[in-house]
């Protein structure tokens, strides 16, 4: 057996090993892949969620979300002169206004909020 053939055989893992390694990698990056998948194929660089709808989620969800946001804040150090974000509404390619009920988180419009709910998964 030639030296080259020996090196090739040693460097080539079995198909089972390749599949097991691929599965382990997917599982080790489950959160990364799930978050990436949440954005789908959009070009979005930001996540923006209406506060009024977040406050309509179950209390346990709000608690977990607040904990995640606190962890996020604790992870990153933003310079004082860093620009802030500004969210605008668009319909198609035209700028428009947000519906008033979506902006009133202190006085939520329960009928509109309920009309936005989907069936439970």
NORWO-V725123 format. One record per pair of residues at least 4 apart in sequence whose ideal C-beta (glycine too) atoms are under 7 Angstrom apart, sorted by sequence separation. I is the first residue (numbers start at 1). J is the second residue. D is the distance in whole Angstrom. If there is no record, write none. Layout:
BEGIN
I_J_D + I_J_D
END
This chain:
BEGIN
1_5_5 + 3_7_7 + 4_8_6 + 5_9_6 + 6_10_6 + 7_11_6 + 8_12_6 + 13_17_4 + 15_19_6 + 16_20_6 + 17_21_6 + 18_22_6 + 19_23_6 + 20_24_6 + 21_25_6 + 22_26_6 + 23_27_6 + 24_28_6 + 25_29_6 + 29_33_5 + 30_34_6 + 31_35_6 + 32_36_6 + 33_37_6 + 34_38_7 + 49_53_7 + 50_54_7 + 51_55_6 + 52_56_7 + 57_61_4 + 59_63_6 + 60_64_6 + 61_65_6 + 62_66_6 + 63_67_6 + 64_68_6 + 65_69_6 + 66_70_6 + 67_71_6 + 68_72_6 + 69_73_6 + 70_74_6 + 71_75_6 + 72_76_7 + 78_82_5 + 90_94_7 + 98_102_5 + 100_104_6 + 104_108_6 + 109_113_6 + 110_114_6 + 111_115_6 + 112_116_7 + 1_6_6 + 13_18_6 + 39_44_6 + 49_54_6 + 57_62_6 + 90_95_6 + 91_96_5 + 98_103_6 + 104_109_7 + 108_113_6 + 89_95_7 + 90_96_6 + 26_33_7 + 55_62_7 + 88_95_6 + 89_96_5 + 54_62_7 + 89_97_6 + 101_109_4 + 89_98_5 + 54_65_7 + 101_112_4 + 46_85_7 + 48_87_5 + 52_102_6 + 55_105_6 + 50_102_5 + 52_104_7 + 52_105_4 + 51_105_4 + 52_108_5 + 56_113_5 + 53_113_7 + 52_113_7
END
